[in-house]
């Protein structure tokens, strides 16, 4: 439970006269426009800009080290410790600052579509548009649920409050601090709304496995006509939202899920889609979901027509749309389904050497889940201006408070228990590395994913890559055979092999940290070992 002091500070904000509580979408939009926080676009969506910070600030994220967390968390670059005294002092400053604002905004709702595993949350924001964002992203309560709502975790967002690192113990003016003891997330110095969303995901990644024996996952999920469930794991920009929004399958959710003893459930109530180069032709479900109530973040808009220009990345590559899940027509309501039949690991390989699709053995699945290889894409974090190779355990290490082994063990047990097929899909580069090759065609990726989900790859021949040991189908409906083997797309075997071996070395170096895994998993990575 929260301490009395923290409870009192949060309660004062929640119950303050100037705090607008669970406003309707129309009321929030009216406030946004009146306060000049954003503009209304031709689609009916609100467009807001976030200034200097157009992506997450991982180096400014902290977790309070106390008796609750000291021996549980995986401390390091992801979970940077900060003292309880520093947190309490900063909480006091932030709440004092917010108490002086003319208006505050409160959203009470839930994280977790399954009522057995849901977290009652309150998001208190300085900006009206951040509260609209929370309204779109989290699960909105019914009138009866709101009347009985008892907050378990609070998020306090004060973008215009700037920390003083020398006094406040932060790394910069920006801070995202989670206190599991006090059940508070404190955010300041950044207008990027994604921090609100991801902070609650980090909270669920701690509370679900620790308290409820549920595996939290950084994945999208959908279900076919026969009730077959598919999961799509991947970091931001790898295609989770795009590939899960399939007109032939019903969407469960686009980014965060839990896997319980009963099946899969969405943690959120909305979607947070990248909009760079968005078009009605390529991604009609996402394109049409951006309407009244939605929030466009850092999207360039024509001043006269108010038409969004999704091809203009002058503000950032990380342009975003937040919209309620019911803006998508083909969804599961409530966002709950059975156990998965197929898992897709998504990677945006900037080296251009991984196969566009490969079928994984159980051991390879565990290896690649722990490795979590992809490329950080431009704009998703401060300072990222072009793709950079990275390894993110469980395809979500920035949001994992516990050691990666905890999540991997749970996934392995569930794959065994439910006989799940696992595929690795490269949505990144082909025909060369970044700068020389080109991005994989979305139509080809869709065709390969469809074939995997429909069982069309179960009876085809496979060939094993001699560097990564991955099993590549030799044929796939709707995809030219040459595309299926990355080496054939390069046109220069020596250049391909040099780049592939360079990436293989990175895999080996990264996996040394997982010295606790069994020998069969450790040997399931790249077969090239001359390092």
LUMLUM-229519 format. One record per residue (C-alpha): residue in three letters; x negated, y, z. Coordinates in steps of 0.02 Angstrom, whole numbers, plus 50000, padded with zeros to 5 digits. Layout:
+--------+-------+-------+-------+
: residu :     x :     y :     z :
+--------+-------+-------+-------+
:    ALA :     X :     Y :     Z :
...
+--------+-------+-------+-------+
This chain:
+--------+-------+-------+-------+
: residu :     x :     y :     z :
+--------+-------+-------+-------+
:    UNK : 50000 : 50000 : 50000 :
:    UNK : 49949 : 50181 : 49978 :
:    UNK : 49881 : 50270 : 50128 :
:    UNK : 49993 : 50398 : 50213 :
:    UNK : 49885 : 50541 : 50151 :
:    UNK : 49891 : 50485 : 49969 :
:    UNK : 50076 : 50445 : 49981 :
:    UNK : 50109 : 50619 : 50047 :
:    UNK : 50012 : 50706 : 49910 :
:    UNK : 50096 : 50609 : 49771 :
:    UNK : 50268 : 50625 : 49851 :
:    UNK : 50250 : 50814 : 49860 :
:    UNK : 50222 : 50821 : 49673 :
:    UNK : 50357 : 50694 : 49633 :
:    UNK : 50488 : 50785 : 49737 :
:    UNK : 50433 : 50964 : 49705 :
:    UNK : 50567 : 51086 : 49648 :
:    UNK : 50473 : 51121 : 49487 :
:    UNK : 50457 : 50937 : 49440 :
:    UNK : 50577 : 50888 : 49300 :
:    UNK : 50625 : 50706 : 49326 :
:    UNK : 50657 : 50581 : 49187 :
:    UNK : 50716 : 50709 : 49062 :
:    UNK : 50801 : 50648 : 48905 :
:    UNK : 50701 : 50648 : 48744 :
:    UNK : 50796 : 50800 : 48682 :
:    UNK : 50760 : 50895 : 48843 :
:    UNK : 50575 : 50850 : 48834 :
:    UNK : 50565 : 50907 : 48653 :
:    UNK : 50649 : 51072 : 48699 :
:    UNK : 50521 : 51098 : 48836 :
:    UNK : 50376 : 51054 : 48722 :
:    UNK : 50432 : 51182 : 48593 :
:    UNK : 50472 : 51316 : 48722 :
:    UNK : 50304 : 51293 : 48806 :
:    UNK : 50217 : 51292 : 48635 :
:    UNK : 50132 : 51126 : 48673 :
:    UNK : 50173 : 51058 : 48501 :
:    UNK : 50275 : 51081 : 48343 :
:    UNK : 50419 : 50986 : 48265 :
:    UNK : 50375 : 50898 : 48103 :
:    UNK : 50483 : 50860 : 47951 :
:    UNK : 50511 : 50683 : 48017 :
:    UNK : 50581 : 50748 : 48182 :
:    UNK : 50427 : 50693 : 48278 :
:    UNK : 50328 : 50810 : 48391 :
:    UNK : 50149 : 50846 : 48338 :
:    UNK : 50024 : 50891 : 48474 :
:    UNK : 49836 : 50916 : 48466 :
:    UNK : 49713 : 50869 : 48602 :
:    UNK : 49571 : 50990 : 48576 :
:    UNK : 49394 : 50930 : 48608 :
:    UNK : 49442 : 50756 : 48667 :
:    UNK : 49520 : 50655 : 48526 :
:    UNK : 49480 : 50484 : 48595 :
:    UNK : 49450 : 50393 : 48758 :
:    UNK : 49307 : 50447 : 48872 :
:    UNK : 49239 : 50281 : 48939 :
:    UNK : 49089 : 50361 : 49024 :
:    UNK : 49209 : 50465 : 49129 :
:    UNK : 49310 : 50318 : 49193 :
:    UNK : 49287 : 50262 : 49375 :
:    UNK : 49361 : 50139 : 49499 :
:    UNK : 49364 : 50177 : 49684 :
:    UNK : 49251 : 50056 : 49779 :
:    UNK : 49334 : 50008 : 49942 :
:    UNK : 49385 : 49854 : 50042 :
:    UNK : 49514 : 49812 : 49908 :
:    UNK : 49392 : 49810 : 49763 :
:    UNK : 49215 : 49791 : 49830 :
:    UNK : 49199 : 49603 : 49807 :
:    UNK : 49325 : 49581 : 49666 :
:    UNK : 49279 : 49696 : 49524 :
:    UNK : 49151 : 49675 : 49387 :
:    UNK : 49051 : 49832 : 49427 :
:    UNK : 48945 : 49911 : 49291 :
:    UNK : 48961 : 50027 : 49142 :
:    UNK : 49146 : 49986 : 49119 :
:    UNK : 49196 : 49990 : 49302 :
:    UNK : 49090 : 50130 : 49373 :
:    UNK : 49108 : 50142 : 49562 :
:    UNK : 49157 : 50302 : 49649 :
:    UNK : 49179 : 50324 : 49836 :
:    UNK : 49347 : 50338 : 49921 :
:    UNK : 49295 : 50504 : 49999 :
:    UNK : 49257 : 50579 : 49828 :
:    UNK : 49423 : 50515 : 49761 :
:    UNK : 49522 : 50585 : 49907 :
:    UNK : 49440 : 50756 : 49890 :
:    UNK : 49475 : 50761 : 49703 :
:    UNK : 49654 : 50701 : 49729 :
:    UNK : 49681 : 50844 : 49851 :
:    UNK : 49612 : 50970 : 49726 :
:    UNK : 49715 : 50905 : 49582 :
:    UNK : 49878 : 50898 : 49680 :
:    UNK : 49846 : 51074 : 49747 :
:    UNK : 49818 : 51133 : 49569 :
:    UNK : 49974 : 51051 : 49502 :
:    UNK : 50080 : 51114 : 49647 :
:    UNK : 50046 : 51290 : 49583 :
:    UNK : 50112 : 51254 : 49407 :
:    UNK : 50282 : 51324 : 49358 :
:    UNK : 50337 : 51156 : 49288 :
:    UNK : 50287 : 50975 : 49307 :
:    UNK : 50363 : 50822 : 49225 :
:    UNK : 50395 : 50650 : 49298 :
:    UNK : 50435 : 50487 : 49210 :
:    UNK : 50486 : 50335 : 49311 :
:    UNK : 50488 : 50170 : 49219 :
:    UNK : 50402 : 50002 : 49208 :
:    UNK : 50254 : 49908 : 49137 :
:    UNK : 50302 : 49729 : 49095 :
:    UNK : 50457 : 49674 : 49000 :
:    UNK : 50475 : 49515 : 49105 :
:    UNK : 50564 : 49569 : 49263 :
:    UNK : 50470 : 49436 : 49363 :
:    UNK : 50305 : 49521 : 49322 :
:    UNK : 50346 : 49705 : 49296 :
:    UNK : 50260 : 49851 : 49382 :
:    UNK : 50366 : 50003 : 49433 :
:    UNK : 50267 : 50158 : 49386 :
:    UNK : 50283 : 50348 : 49395 :
:    UNK : 50190 : 50462 : 49275 :
:    UNK : 50176 : 50643 : 49334 :
:    UNK : 50109 : 50760 : 49200 :
:    UNK : 50059 : 50940 : 49179 :
:    UNK : 50114 : 50935 : 48996 :
:    UNK : 50290 : 50899 : 48936 :
:    UNK : 50222 : 50811 : 48783 :
:    UNK : 50122 : 50691 : 48891 :
:    UNK : 50284 : 50646 : 48979 :
:    UNK : 50367 : 50616 : 48810 :
:    UNK : 50218 : 50504 : 48769 :
:    UNK : 50247 : 50406 : 48930 :
:    UNK : 50432 : 50393 : 48888 :
:    UNK : 50389 : 50317 : 48720 :
:    UNK : 50250 : 50202 : 48779 :
:    UNK : 50319 : 50124 : 48938 :
:    UNK : 50480 : 50031 : 48975 :
:    UNK : 50623 : 50152 : 49000 :
:    UNK : 50739 : 50114 : 49147 :
:    UNK : 50928 : 50100 : 49140 :
:    UNK : 51026 : 50217 : 49253 :
:    UNK : 51046 : 50079 : 49382 :
:    UNK : 50862 : 50033 : 49374 :
:    UNK : 50812 : 50216 : 49394 :
:    UNK : 50925 : 50232 : 49547 :
:    UNK : 50837 : 50085 : 49630 :
:    UNK : 50662 : 50122 : 49565 :
:    UNK : 50524 : 50110 : 49695 :
:    UNK : 50356 : 50164 : 49624 :
:    UNK : 50213 : 50043 : 49648 :
:    UNK : 50081 : 50137 : 49546 :
:    UNK : 50071 : 50323 : 49506 :
:    UNK : 49981 : 50411 : 49363 :
:    UNK : 49940 : 50595 : 49389 :
:    UNK : 49882 : 50688 : 49234 :
:    UNK : 49811 : 50865 : 49244 :
:    UNK : 49723 : 50902 : 49078 :
:    UNK : 49686 : 51084 : 49118 :
:    UNK : 49602 : 51042 : 49283 :
:    UNK : 49415 : 51031 : 49250 :
:    UNK : 49302 : 50940 : 49372 :
:    UNK : 49136 : 51012 : 49429 :
:    UNK : 49016 : 50863 : 49418 :
:    UNK : 48895 : 50933 : 49545 :
:    UNK : 49033 : 50954 : 49673 :
:    UNK : 49160 : 50820 : 49625 :
:    UNK : 49045 : 50673 : 49591 :
:    UNK : 49100 : 50649 : 49410 :
:    UNK : 48994 : 50637 : 49253 :
:    UNK : 49078 : 50783 : 49165 :
:    UNK : 49230 : 50894 : 49175 :
:    UNK : 49334 : 50742 : 49127 :
:    UNK : 49384 : 50600 : 49244 :
:    UNK : 49494 : 50447 : 49242 :
:    UNK : 49492 : 50369 : 49416 :
:    UNK : 49588 : 50214 : 49471 :
:    UNK : 49617 : 50178 : 49655 :
:    UNK : 49690 : 50005 : 49678 :
:    UNK : 49702 : 50032 : 49866 :
:    UNK : 49801 : 50193 : 49850 :
:    UNK : 49890 : 50134 : 49691 :
:    UNK : 49849 : 50295 : 49598 :
:    UNK : 49772 : 50339 : 49431 :
:    UNK : 49701 : 50516 : 49428 :
:    UNK : 49667 : 50595 : 49258 :
:    UNK : 49595 : 50768 : 49225 :
:    UNK : 49496 : 50869 : 49099 :
:    UNK : 49562 : 50781 : 48944 :
:    UNK : 49720 : 50806 : 48841 :
:    UNK : 49704 : 50638 : 48752 :
:    UNK : 49864 : 50545 : 48795 :
:    UNK : 49788 : 50374 : 48765 :
:    UNK : 49705 : 50384 : 48936 :
:    UNK : 49878 : 50370 : 49016 :
:    UNK : 49921 : 50214 : 48918 :
:    UNK : 49755 : 50126 : 48941 :
:    UNK : 49743 : 50164 : 49127 :
:    UNK : 49902 : 50066 : 49160 :
:    UNK : 49837 : 49925 : 49051 :
:    UNK : 49680 : 49919 : 49161 :
:    UNK : 49793 : 49913 : 49314 :
:    UNK : 49891 : 49767 : 49242 :
:    UNK : 49728 : 49678 : 49196 :
:    UNK : 49688 : 49680 : 49382 :
:    UNK : 49859 : 49645 : 49456 :
:    UNK : 49928 : 49510 : 49341 :
:    UNK : 49791 : 49377 : 49359 :
:    UNK : 49750 : 49420 : 49540 :
:    UNK : 49927 : 49429 : 49606 :
:    UNK : 50037 : 49331 : 49484 :
:    UNK : 49929 : 49204 : 49389 :
:    UNK : 49972 : 49289 : 49223 :
:    UNK : 49844 : 49314 : 49084 :
:    UNK : 49845 : 49497 : 49025 :
:    UNK : 49792 : 49515 : 48843 :
:    UNK : 49738 : 49656 : 48727 :
:    UNK : 49840 : 49592 : 48582 :
:    UNK : 49995 : 49618 : 48477 :
:    UNK : 50126 : 49483 : 48461 :
:    UNK : 50269 : 49433 : 48347 :
:    UNK : 50384 : 49285 : 48320 :
:    UNK : 50443 : 49196 : 48163 :
:    UNK : 50615 : 49134 : 48113 :
:    UNK : 50579 : 48963 : 48188 :
:    UNK : 50529 : 49039 : 48354 :
:    UNK : 50342 : 49019 : 48322 :
:    UNK : 50242 : 49150 : 48417 :
:    UNK : 50081 : 49230 : 48354 :
:    UNK : 49955 : 49335 : 48450 :
:    UNK : 49835 : 49459 : 48369 :
:    UNK : 49684 : 49503 : 48476 :
:    UNK : 49571 : 49648 : 48431 :
:    UNK : 49502 : 49815 : 48483 :
:    UNK : 49573 : 49980 : 48424 :
:    UNK : 49573 : 49998 : 48235 :
:    UNK : 49557 : 49814 : 48191 :
:    UNK : 49737 : 49798 : 48132 :
:    UNK : 49840 : 49734 : 48279 :
:    UNK : 49983 : 49857 : 48252 :
:    UNK : 49980 : 49846 : 48063 :
:    UNK : 49976 : 49656 : 48051 :
:    UNK : 50103 : 49624 : 48187 :
:    UNK : 50228 : 49742 : 48105 :
:    UNK : 50286 : 49613 : 47979 :
:    UNK : 50458 : 49627 : 47901 :
:    UNK : 50471 : 49438 : 47898 :
:    UNK : 50436 : 49418 : 48084 :
:    UNK : 50509 : 49501 : 48238 :
:    UNK : 50392 : 49612 : 48339 :
:    UNK : 50365 : 49575 : 48523 :
:    UNK : 50239 : 49714 : 48549 :
:    UNK : 50089 : 49797 : 48467 :
:    UNK : 49948 : 49807 : 48596 :
:    UNK : 49967 : 49736 : 48771 :
:    UNK : 50045 : 49573 : 48830 :
:    UNK : 50052 : 49452 : 48973 :
:    UNK : 50054 : 49261 : 48955 :
:    UNK : 50144 : 49181 : 49101 :
:    UNK : 50201 : 49004 : 49139 :
:    UNK : 50359 : 49045 : 49040 :
:    UNK : 50280 : 49124 : 48886 :
:    UNK : 50228 : 49293 : 48818 :
:    UNK : 50298 : 49464 : 48867 :
:    UNK : 50260 : 49642 : 48812 :
:    UNK : 50180 : 49753 : 48944 :
:    UNK : 50238 : 49911 : 48856 :
:    UNK : 50397 : 49985 : 48785 :
:    UNK : 50320 : 50068 : 48634 :
:    UNK : 50184 : 50069 : 48503 :
:    UNK : 50028 : 50177 : 48483 :
:    UNK : 49980 : 50161 : 48302 :
:    UNK : 49832 : 50233 : 48207 :
:    UNK : 49900 : 50340 : 48066 :
:    UNK : 49747 : 50373 : 47959 :
:    UNK : 49797 : 50343 : 47776 :
:    UNK : 49970 : 50288 : 47832 :
:    UNK : 50093 : 50268 : 47689 :
:    UNK : 50270 : 50206 : 47664 :
:    UNK : 50208 : 50082 : 47534 :
:    UNK : 50074 : 49996 : 47639 :
:    UNK : 50151 : 50005 : 47814 :
:    UNK : 50337 : 50043 : 47795 :
:    UNK : 50388 : 49991 : 47971 :
:    UNK : 50263 : 50107 : 48056 :
:    UNK : 50294 : 50248 : 47932 :
:    UNK : 50483 : 50242 : 47960 :
:    UNK : 50465 : 50228 : 48150 :
:    UNK : 50393 : 50404 : 48161 :
:    UNK : 50550 : 50505 : 48192 :
:    UNK : 50636 : 50607 : 48327 :
:    UNK : 50565 : 50559 : 48497 :
:    UNK : 50398 : 50503 : 48425 :
:    UNK : 50235 : 50593 : 48460 :
:    UNK : 50104 : 50626 : 48327 :
:    UNK : 49932 : 50656 : 48401 :
:    UNK : 49803 : 50758 : 48305 :
:    UNK : 49890 : 50733 : 48138 :
:    UNK : 49869 : 50879 : 48017 :
:    UNK : 50038 : 50955 : 47972 :
:    UNK : 50078 : 51078 : 47832 :
:    UNK : 50123 : 51245 : 47912 :
:    UNK : 50265 : 51281 : 47790 :
:    UNK : 50345 : 51112 : 47752 :
:    UNK : 50295 : 51030 : 47918 :
:    UNK : 50252 : 50873 : 47820 :
:    UNK : 50120 : 50765 : 47905 :
:    UNK : 49964 : 50732 : 47802 :
:    UNK : 49904 : 50562 : 47859 :
:    UNK : 49756 : 50568 : 47739 :
:    UNK : 49683 : 50725 : 47819 :
:    UNK : 49558 : 50678 : 47955 :
:    UNK : 49489 : 50851 : 47984 :
:    UNK : 49544 : 50847 : 48167 :
:    UNK : 49489 : 50667 : 48198 :
:    UNK : 49487 : 50495 : 48119 :
:    UNK : 49585 : 50438 : 48271 :
:    UNK : 49754 : 50510 : 48223 :
:    UNK : 49896 : 50423 : 48315 :
:    UNK : 50083 : 50399 : 48326 :
:    UNK : 50173 : 50348 : 48486 :
:    UNK : 50350 : 50284 : 48464 :
:    UNK : 50473 : 50177 : 48560 :
:    UNK : 50476 : 49996 : 48507 :
:    UNK : 50659 : 50009 : 48460 :
:    UNK : 50607 : 50126 : 48320 :
:    UNK : 50558 : 49963 : 48234 :
:    UNK : 50711 : 49873 : 48166 :
:    UNK : 50646 : 49696 : 48174 :
:    UNK : 50605 : 49671 : 48358 :
:    UNK : 50634 : 49547 : 48499 :
:    UNK : 50748 : 49617 : 48634 :
:    UNK : 50696 : 49607 : 48772 :
:    UNK : 50512 : 49594 : 48722 :
:    UNK : 50492 : 49415 : 48785 :
:    UNK : 50457 : 49254 : 48689 :
:    UNK : 50391 : 49078 : 48711 :
:    UNK : 50214 : 49011 : 48711 :
:    UNK : 50102 : 49052 : 48561 :
:    UNK : 50077 : 48931 : 48418 :
:    UNK : 49939 : 49031 : 48332 :
:    UNK : 49808 : 49155 : 48392 :
:    UNK : 49719 : 49274 : 48273 :
:    UNK : 49557 : 49358 : 48328 :
:    UNK : 49535 : 49519 : 48228 :
:    UNK : 49366 : 49597 : 48195 :
:    UNK : 49317 : 49746 : 48087 :
:    UNK : 49144 : 49683 : 48035 :
:    UNK : 49040 : 49833 : 47979 :
:    UNK : 48901 : 49714 : 47924 :
:    UNK : 49019 : 49641 : 47793 :
:    UNK : 48960 : 49462 : 47820 :
:    UNK : 49096 : 49374 : 47919 :
:    UNK : 49225 : 49275 : 47819 :
:    UNK : 49393 : 49361 : 47792 :
:    UNK : 49472 : 49211 : 47880 :
:    UNK : 49402 : 49057 : 47965 :
:    UNK : 49479 : 48920 : 48071 :
:    UNK : 49399 : 48900 : 48242 :
:    UNK : 49370 : 48746 : 48346 :
:    UNK : 49417 : 48758 : 48530 :
:    UNK : 49234 : 48791 : 48573 :
:    UNK : 49216 : 48923 : 48437 :
:    UNK : 49375 : 49006 : 48500 :
:    UNK : 49302 : 49022 : 48674 :
:    UNK : 49136 : 49085 : 48604 :
:    UNK : 49216 : 49221 : 48498 :
:    UNK : 49340 : 49271 : 48634 :
:    UNK : 49196 : 49301 : 48754 :
:    UNK : 49093 : 49387 : 48618 :
:    UNK : 49234 : 49500 : 48559 :
:    UNK : 49133 : 49563 : 48411 :
:    UNK : 49197 : 49708 : 48308 :
:    UNK : 49144 : 49882 : 48255 :
:    UNK : 49196 : 50036 : 48351 :
:    UNK : 49286 : 50143 : 48224 :
:    UNK : 49267 : 50329 : 48203 :
:    UNK : 49366 : 50433 : 48327 :
:    UNK : 49419 : 50299 : 48450 :
:    UNK : 49289 : 50362 : 48574 :
:    UNK : 49196 : 50525 : 48592 :
:    UNK : 49037 : 50527 : 48488 :
:    UNK : 49087 : 50386 : 48368 :
:    UNK : 49082 : 50459 : 48193 :
:    UNK : 49052 : 50299 : 48092 :
:    UNK : 49077 : 50114 : 48127 :
:    UNK : 48956 : 50040 : 48254 :
:    UNK : 48935 : 49855 : 48291 :
:    UNK : 48989 : 49813 : 48467 :
:    UNK : 49034 : 49666 : 48577 :
:    UNK : 49182 : 49682 : 48693 :
:    UNK : 49220 : 49529 : 48798 :
:    UNK : 49398 : 49464 : 48778 :
:    UNK : 49422 : 49596 : 48642 :
:    UNK : 49454 : 49722 : 48778 :
:    UNK : 49310 : 49742 : 48901 :
:    UNK : 49341 : 49931 : 48924 :
:    UNK : 49503 : 49884 : 49012 :
:    UNK : 49448 : 49732 : 49114 :
:    UNK : 49421 : 49762 : 49300 :
:    UNK : 49381 : 49578 : 49334 :
:    UNK : 49237 : 49474 : 49264 :
:    UNK : 49267 : 49414 : 49086 :
:    UNK : 49253 : 49233 : 49143 :
:    UNK : 49417 : 49251 : 49238 :
:    UNK : 49515 : 49294 : 49081 :
:    UNK : 49421 : 49172 : 48968 :
:    UNK : 49454 : 49027 : 49086 :
:    UNK : 49640 : 49064 : 49086 :
:    UNK : 49646 : 49078 : 48896 :
:    UNK : 49552 : 48913 : 48872 :
:    UNK : 49672 : 48823 : 48987 :
:    UNK : 49823 : 48893 : 48894 :
:    UNK : 49752 : 48848 : 48722 :
:    UNK : 49730 : 48669 : 48782 :
:    UNK : 49898 : 48661 : 48868 :
:    UNK : 49998 : 48724 : 48719 :
:    UNK : 49889 : 48656 : 48575 :
:    UNK : 49864 : 48829 : 48497 :
:    UNK : 49776 : 48853 : 48330 :
:    UNK : 49649 : 48995 : 48325 :
:    UNK : 49585 : 49092 : 48175 :
:    UNK : 49453 : 49230 : 48158 :
:    UNK : 49504 : 49365 : 48033 :
:    UNK : 49387 : 49500 : 47970 :
:    UNK : 49482 : 49660 : 47928 :
:    UNK : 49318 : 49754 : 47903 :
:    UNK : 49199 : 49762 : 47757 :
:    UNK : 49168 : 49647 : 47609 :
:    UNK : 49052 : 49655 : 47459 :
:    UNK : 48919 : 49738 : 47566 :
:    UNK : 48901 : 49821 : 47734 :
:    UNK : 48974 : 49990 : 47784 :
:    UNK : 48919 : 50120 : 47657 :
:    UNK : 48892 : 49994 : 47517 :
:    UNK : 49040 : 49876 : 47524 :
:    UNK : 49223 : 49916 : 47544 :
:    UNK : 49360 : 49884 : 47671 :
:    UNK : 49454 : 49720 : 47652 :
:    UNK : 49614 : 49741 : 47553 :
:    UNK : 49763 : 49744 : 47669 :
:    UNK : 49863 : 49640 : 47545 :
:    UNK : 49732 : 49503 : 47553 :
:    UNK : 49727 : 49507 : 47743 :
:    UNK : 49916 : 49498 : 47752 :
:    UNK : 49917 : 49348 : 47634 :
:    UNK : 49786 : 49257 : 47738 :
:    UNK : 49875 : 49290 : 47902 :
:    UNK : 50040 : 49234 : 47825 :
:    UNK : 49958 : 49073 : 47765 :
:    UNK : 49886 : 49039 : 47937 :
:    UNK : 50052 : 49068 : 48025 :
:    UNK : 50152 : 48966 : 47901 :
:    UNK : 50035 : 48815 : 47910 :
:    UNK : 49978 : 48837 : 47730 :
:    UNK : 49795 : 48823 : 47782 :
:    UNK : 49819 : 48657 : 47872 :
:    UNK : 49800 : 48550 : 47716 :
:    UNK : 49668 : 48646 : 47616 :
:    UNK : 49483 : 48606 : 47605 :
:    UNK : 49359 : 48699 : 47713 :
:    UNK : 49174 : 48737 : 47694 :
:    UNK : 49060 : 48780 : 47839 :
:    UNK : 48958 : 48938 : 47834 :
:    UNK : 48774 : 48893 : 47860 :
:    UNK : 48734 : 49047 : 47967 :
:    UNK : 48886 : 49072 : 48078 :
:    UNK : 48951 : 48893 : 48076 :
:    UNK : 49126 : 48955 : 48036 :
:    UNK : 49249 : 48850 : 47936 :
:    UNK : 49310 : 48946 : 47783 :
:    UNK : 49460 : 48889 : 47679 :
:    UNK : 49414 : 48864 : 47497 :
:    UNK : 49587 : 48917 : 47439 :
:    UNK : 49725 : 49027 : 47508 :
:    UNK : 49889 : 49077 : 47424 :
:    UNK : 49883 : 49255 : 47361 :
:    UNK : 49694 : 49277 : 47384 :
:    UNK : 49557 : 49254 : 47251 :
:    UNK : 49443 : 49110 : 47302 :
:    UNK : 49286 : 49216 : 47287 :
:    UNK : 49353 : 49335 : 47418 :
:    UNK : 49360 : 49194 : 47546 :
:    UNK : 49170 : 49173 : 47547 :
:    UNK : 49083 : 49336 : 47594 :
:    UNK : 48918 : 49284 : 47515 :
:    UNK : 49002 : 49277 : 47344 :
:    UNK : 49064 : 49456 : 47360 :
:    UNK : 48893 : 49534 : 47384 :
:    UNK : 48811 : 49495 : 47218 :
:    UNK : 48641 : 49482 : 47305 :
:    UNK : 48613 : 49323 : 47405 :
:    UNK : 48452 : 49384 : 47487 :
:    UNK : 48532 : 49547 : 47546 :
:    UNK : 48682 : 49453 : 47614 :
:    UNK : 48576 : 49326 : 47709 :
:    UNK : 48465 : 49461 : 47784 :
:    UNK : 48615 : 49558 : 47848 :
:    UNK : 48703 : 49400 : 47908 :
:    UNK : 48549 : 49344 : 48006 :
:    UNK : 48535 : 49518 : 48081 :
:    UNK : 48712 : 49502 : 48148 :
:    UNK : 48681 : 49322 : 48205 :
:    UNK : 48537 : 49385 : 48313 :
:    UNK : 48653 : 49513 : 48391 :
:    UNK : 48777 : 49375 : 48433 :
:    UNK : 48642 : 49271 : 48516 :
:    UNK : 48572 : 49417 : 48615 :
:    UNK : 48744 : 49469 : 48676 :
:    UNK : 48796 : 49293 : 48728 :
:    UNK : 48647 : 49271 : 48845 :
:    UNK : 48751 : 49359 : 48979 :
:    UNK : 48872 : 49212 : 48980 :
:    UNK : 48748 : 49088 : 49051 :
:    UNK : 48886 : 49004 : 49151 :
:    UNK : 48979 : 48927 : 49003 :
:    UNK : 48966 : 48744 : 48954 :
:    UNK : 48838 : 48690 : 48825 :
:    UNK : 48968 : 48654 : 48690 :
:    UNK : 49035 : 48833 : 48702 :
:    UNK : 48861 : 48911 : 48706 :
:    UNK : 48815 : 48816 : 48548 :
:    UNK : 48976 : 48861 : 48455 :
:    UNK : 48907 : 49027 : 48393 :
:    UNK : 48795 : 49063 : 48243 :
:    UNK : 48690 : 48914 : 48192 :
:    UNK : 48546 : 49027 : 48141 :
:    UNK : 48430 : 49025 : 48292 :
:    UNK : 48262 : 49080 : 48223 :
:    UNK : 48252 : 49238 : 48328 :
+--------+-------+-------+-------+
